[in-house]
Amino acid sequence: MGFNSQFIGVLLFLFLNRVLSFKAEIEPPQRRITVENGSDLVLICRAKDCLSPTFSWIAVEDKPMYMKVENDVLESRAVLTPVSRDNDNTYICKVSCGSQRAQKSIEIKVYSFPSDPVISHAPLQEGKEVALTCKVPDVYPQEYLVIQWLDGERVLKESDNQESSSLSLTYKFVPKIEETGKKLTCKAIITMEGIPEAQKTKTTTTTFDVHYAPQKPLVSGSSSSTVREGEEMSLTCSAQSNPPAELVWKKLLPQGQSQVVAEGGTLFIGKAQPFDSGEYQCEALNALGSSSTNIEITVQVAPKNTSISVYPAEALKEGGSMTVSCASHSNPAATITLRKKSPTGDRELESSNGSLTINEAQLDDSGLYECEATNEVGSEKATVNISVEAIPFEVEMDPPQRELTVESGSDLVLTCRVADCPSPQFTWKHPTDRPQYDKTDTEGNESRISLSSVGTNQENIYRCQVKCGSVIKESSTQIKVYSFPSDPVIESHAPLQEGKEAALTCKVAGVYPPEYLEIQWLDGERVLKRDEGIYIKNNDVSNLTSTYTFVPKMEDSGKEVTCKAIFKMEGIPDQKKSKASAVSLNIHVSPKNTSISVYPAEALKEGDSMTVSCASHSNPAATITLRKKSPTGDRELESSNGSLTINEAQLGDSGLYECEATNEFGSEKASVEISVKVPPRNTTVLVYPSTEVLEGQNITISCKTVSYPAPTIVLKKIGNGTTFCSDNGTFELYYLTTKDTGLYELNVTNDVGHEVEVIEIHVGKRLEGKKPPPYLAILIPIIGASAAALAAASALFVIRLLRQAQSRGSYALTQLNPAAV
């Protein structure tokens, strides 16, 4: 019976173990699979460790499952043939094994990316914007589609798959001729996870065929566009275009007219005649436009109809002007040579293209003049006879004044006119009878001398001498120059300092003549100083000065002092006789009333913010220096115009701060003491020799901390309320007993915070008998030989204390310096 019970127990254990280990599995095993639209997929659900399972399939999304289920004994198959977008779902296979239930899910993500992109566009035309459209058909899901336009590896444009609601991308550009044959690629990328890398990208490339209007035609053929009369010429025209252009030769006529002379690319001229000369045009045309090139064809002809003429007449008066002109018809243009014939030999005249002007005809200009026209084909001559007679004349000056006053640096024009002389000769002369070399301009019966930026060296008498034929006459004007160009300039050689004698200098630059200048110093209308008749005559411009000396006062700041210069020369316009400048006095003062302040207070807690500010009154503004004083050396602080903000004050920020205001006239200091209070922290407790001792032993407890101001340290035994205070953190416990075992609390406190530390002391009981206290270990200081009696009494008192300590323990405090860091 015992054996059967054991066997049945083993079988029951095996059965329960198999039932409890039963679970469902799905192939493929991934939690999520990505499947291409139109492919075949079979999901297989199995029950592991179950002999007779029952299967069922459900879809998470509330829609038909679009699958065929085939169940077998140990597995169930969900057949998806073909996979469609409707299968984008999560399927759950539920398995029952007796009373046990299990399930397994698989998420199916369907994608469709069946074909390459399709590129479409209108014909490409140079200079005209065109849109290339790339369409990607039947993509699903669309939000994973990215379309790119590529020039080689360079991305020209890219769609945004986060906002894609379209399966196309358009790239606009303006085609260029040189882009014919260029290739652009449309690249489609589906970024959905789980798709094989080879199926994620599809591309299509298009090649540019750019249509463009004809380019500027090129003309070739004969080595020259020049042909002699009676010879032949052939020219060929060609032009680049797409589609090919039609070529037409035209001869351009007056008033924008033209005549077609040849169709096709060749222009042929048989026997060239003068009328064949002219401008020809080769025009290239196609459906997109036209372009043309012009060429000048010249038919060379020998000179014909050569003539010579005289203007205004072949007979004129002495001093008059005449122009001798030659004309001839030829191609190329003839070289014109003009000669004056003479029995002693012909003289070739300098002419401009056969034209010669004689501005002041003389009697010896009479005679026979010959014109010869010559080119590489031939030559021809013509002649004319010219006669010259003498005439009288009159001279006058403008301005008419005999004496003029002119400002230095100004411009002056003197005009000399001649009446009744057609071709006068003008000469401007100096009083010493030498010529004037200032800029002169002669036109017709007038001559002008231009004095640009008149200077003192041009004070002179200007004489205009005129020769008309054999007669000479003149007129003159005297020029006087003055210079008073600019306002006075007031300068101070040193800063104006309160109570210290100072001098202001007024400079008047470029004065001429200097003896006419008066300088006044004014306070409003009140004359402070006057310099008159002190400047010496000089032959050049002078820089004149006047000095005003005074002792500045503080109340003089802002006061205006004026320097007025008055020029008393006759002939100067009233508005130019007086000039003035004013200066506002700026009195300098060394720093005063320097102060330093701390906001919000000079005493603050650690971590608080404070602003240290310096102020001082001075002129010019003082340079503010902020320092932190220290026995080891002062440290200059970086401040903004004497202001320093410390956002989180630390203990090390305590100390004496000094502010110094300095300018070039002196300095002044101010200081303030700042204290930063710190609550106790970083408290450490040391117990010597140990926290575990035996009865009768002593313990020293040392507590150290960082704080300001120095803390009060309290030792308290938890439980009985016994409390001891120390200002140096050292406690001594003498002759401990087992009653002293327990927890001790050390409370470290100052007026800004506290910190608590807890220690545990254990006093063990001695097994052997009590030993007498080590009286000899107690050191009694003896101060001199006369203190022996006091030492003995002290010893008896200590012995009494030690005896009491044997029964209840003893505590003492040792005085040390406060533990402030």
Sequence and secondary structure as in RCSB ss.txt:
>XXXX:A:sequence
MGFNSQFIGVLLFLFLNRVLSFKAEIEPPQRRITVENGSDLVLICRAKDCLSPTFSWIAVEDKPMYMKVENDVLE
SRAVLTPVSRDNDNTYICKVSCGSQRAQKSIEIKVYSFPSDPVISHAPLQEGKEVALTCKVPDVYPQEYLVIQWL
DGERVLKESDNQESSSLSLTYKFVPKIEETGKKLTCKAIITMEGIPEAQKTKTTTTTFDVHYAPQKPLVSGSSSS
TVREGEEMSLTCSAQSNPPAELVWKKLLPQGQSQVVAEGGTLFIGKAQPFDSGEYQCEALNALGSSSTNIEITVQ
VAPKNTSISVYPAEALKEGGSMTVSCASHSNPAATITLRKKSPTGDRELESSNGSLTINEAQLDDSGLYECEATN
EVGSEKATVNISVEAIPFEVEMDPPQRELTVESGSDLVLTCRVADCPSPQFTWKHPTDRPQYDKTDTEGNESRIS
LSSVGTNQENIYRCQVKCGSVIKESSTQIKVYSFPSDPVIESHAPLQEGKEAALTCKVAGVYPPEYLEIQWLDGE
RVLKRDEGIYIKNNDVSNLTSTYTFVPKMEDSGKEVTCKAIFKMEGIPDQKKSKASAVSLNIHVSPKNTSISVYP
AEALKEGDSMTVSCASHSNPAATITLRKKSPTGDRELESSNGSLTINEAQLGDSGLYECEATNEFGSEKASVEIS
VKVPPRNTTVLVYPSTEVLEGQNITISCKTVSYPAPTIVLKKIGNGTTFCSDNGTFELYYLTTKDTGLYELNVTN
DVGHEVEVIEIHVGKRLEGKKPPPYLAILIPIIGASAAALAAASALFVIRLLRQAQSRGSYALTQLNPAAV
>XXXX:A:secstr
 HHHHHHHHHHHHHHHHHHHT EEEEES  SEEEEETT  EEEEEEEET SS EEEEEESSSS    EEEE SSE
EEEEESS  GGG EEEEEEEEETTEEEEEEEEEEEEB  S  EEE   EETTS EEEEEE  S BSGGGEEEEEE
ETTEEEEE  TTS   SEEEEEE   GGGTT EEEEEEEE  TTS GGGSEEEEEEE  EEB     EEEESS S
EEETT  EEEEEE   BS  EEEEEEE GGG EEEEEESSEEEESS  GGG EEEEEEEEETTEEEEEEEEEEEE
EEEEEEEEEEES SEEETT  EEEEEEEEEES  EEEEEE  TT  EEE  BTTEEEESS  GGG EEEEEEEE 
SS EEEEEEEEEEE    EEEEES  SEEEEETT  EEEEEEEES SS EEEEE TTS B  SEEEEETTEEEEE
E S  GGG EEEEEEEEETTEEEEEEEEEEEEB  S  EEEESS EETTS EEEEEEEEEEBSGGGEEEEEEETT
EEEEEEES S   SS EEEEEEEEE   GGGTT EEEEEEEE  TTS GGGSEEEEEEE  EEEEEEEEEEEEES
 SEEETT  EEEEEEEEEES  EEEEEE  TT  EEE  BTTEEEESS  GGG EEEEEEEEETTEEEEEEEEEE
EEEEEEEEEEEEES SEEETT  EEEEEEEEEES  EEEEEETTT  EEEESSSEEEEES  GGG EEEEEEEEE
TTEEEEEEEEEEEE  SS      GGGS     SGGGHHHHHHHHHHHHHHHHHHHHH EEEE        
